[in-house]
Amino acid sequence: MASNLVAVPSNLRAIFKDVWWDLVNLHISLHPESAPPPDHSNIAVHSRLVGHSRAITSVFFNLLEDQLVSTSIDKSVRFWNVDTGEMLKVFTDSSPVPVAAFLPFNPQIFVAANSNAVLRLVNVQNGMVIQKLKVETEVRTLKFDDTGMFLLARA
């Protein structure tokens, strides 16, 4: 089975399955109280991102929002071109990757958590692991504070 994530307006439900997911162009009013009734006919598939072989666990944009990053229980972190849907890079881990995040002020570095409770700081350009940290339990949520100096990691 493959993983599907379809981005849809907030009043519709996101759908998860396996191996591909669609990046959808959305045209949503910022002021819903002044907007006419929703017209969902303008929702269209932008690109289909094919690559993961198991369920996708998280998705986020890079700082410039020209790349999308996805993590998966297939033990990979994948980088995608938002405009074309092309897979740009694949980083593999020794176990499933529930979540990852970019360093806020250095988009060339990301941190990935795996299901063996190991956090890895990884260089995007060459894939080298800069630092590893073993924590007590599997991390499923990562969030940097506003200064970018502290990483909040939660099971």
SULKAPE-V513649 format. One record per residue. N is the residue number from 1. PSI is psi in whole degrees, 0 to 359 (none if undefined). OMEGA is omega in radians with two decimals (NA if undefined). Layout:
n & psi & omega
N & PSI & OMEGA
N & PSI & OMEGA
//
This chain:
n & psi & omega
1 & 155 & -3.09
2 & 166 & -3.09
3 & 125 & 3.12
4 & 130 & 2.97
5 & 118 & 3.14
6 & 121 & 3.11
7 & 128 & -3.08
8 & 167 & 3.10
9 & 158 & -3.02
10 & 339 & -3.14
11 & 359 & 3.05
12 & 163 & -3.06
13 & 137 & 3.04
14 & 142 & -3.07
15 & 129 & 3.08
16 & 138 & 3.02
17 & 246 & 3.14
18 & 148 & 2.99
19 & 328 & 3.08
20 & 160 & 3.04
21 & 155 & -3.05
22 & 135 & 3.00
23 & 120 & -2.98
24 & 136 & 3.01
25 & 128 & 3.14
26 & 141 & 3.07
27 & 89 & -3.04
28 & 133 & 3.13
29 & 138 & 3.07
30 & 346 & 3.14
31 & 79 & -3.04
32 & 333 & -3.12
33 & 335 & -3.13
34 & 2 & -3.06
35 & 151 & 3.02
36 & 171 & 3.11
37 & 145 & -3.07
38 & 137 & 3.06
39 & 106 & -3.06
40 & 8 & -3.13
41 & 347 & -3.13
42 & 6 & 3.09
43 & 128 & -3.13
44 & 150 & 3.07
45 & 126 & 3.12
46 & 308 & 3.09
47 & 154 & 3.11
48 & 125 & -3.09
49 & 110 & -3.04
50 & 130 & 3.10
51 & 315 & -3.10
52 & 142 & 3.13
53 & 351 & 3.13
54 & 183 & -3.06
55 & 140 & 3.07
56 & 133 & -3.07
57 & 335 & 3.06
58 & 155 & 3.13
59 & 135 & 3.08
60 & 160 & 3.12
61 & 155 & 2.97
62 & 177 & -3.06
63 & 321 & -3.13
64 & 353 & -3.13
65 & 28 & 3.05
66 & 353 & 3.08
67 & 147 & 3.05
68 & 143 & 3.13
69 & 136 & 3.12
70 & 147 & 3.06
71 & 159 & -3.03
72 & 161 & 3.03
73 & 358 & 3.03
74 & 12 & 3.07
75 & 29 & -3.11
76 & 156 & 2.95
77 & 124 & -3.08
78 & 141 & 3.11
79 & 135 & -3.07
80 & 145 & 3.01
81 & 124 & -3.09
82 & 320 & -3.08
83 & 320 & -3.03
84 & 340 & -3.06
85 & 2 & -3.12
86 & 137 & 3.04
87 & 123 & -3.06
88 & 318 & -3.08
89 & 154 & 3.04
90 & 127 & 3.03
91 & 132 & 3.14
92 & 153 & -3.13
93 & 174 & -3.14
94 & 348 & 3.13
95 & 171 & -3.12
96 & 147 & -3.11
97 & 103 & -3.13
98 & 331 & -3.03
99 & 154 & 3.05
100 & 166 & 3.11
101 & 147 & 3.04
102 & 149 & 2.92
103 & 132 & -3.02
104 & 323 & -3.05
105 & 11 & 3.08
106 & 87 & -3.08
107 & 1 & 3.08
108 & 0 & -3.12
109 & 136 & 3.01
110 & 159 & 3.07
111 & 135 & 3.11
112 & 139 & 3.08
113 & 137 & 3.07
114 & 172 & -3.06
115 & 356 & 3.03
116 & 17 & 3.10
117 & 39 & 3.08
118 & 129 & 3.03
119 & 134 & 3.12
120 & 133 & 3.00
121 & 120 & -2.98
122 & 137 & 3.05
123 & 123 & -3.09
124 & 322 & -3.05
125 & 314 & -3.02
126 & 357 & 3.12
127 & 5 & -3.13
128 & 137 & 3.05
129 & 119 & -3.10
130 & 320 & -3.11
131 & 148 & 3.07
132 & 147 & 3.10
133 & 122 & 3.06
134 & 127 & 3.12
135 & 175 & -3.01
136 & 325 & -3.05
137 & 164 & 3.14
138 & 134 & 3.14
139 & 130 & 3.14
140 & 351 & 3.13
141 & 132 & 3.07
142 & 137 & 3.09
143 & 125 & 3.05
144 & 148 & 3.04
145 & 176 & -3.08
146 & 335 & 3.14
147 & 341 & -3.09
148 & 8 & -3.10
149 & 340 & -3.10
150 & 135 & 3.09
151 & 123 & 3.06
152 & 124 & -3.13
153 & 128 & -3.04
154 & 141 & 3.09
155 & none & NA
//
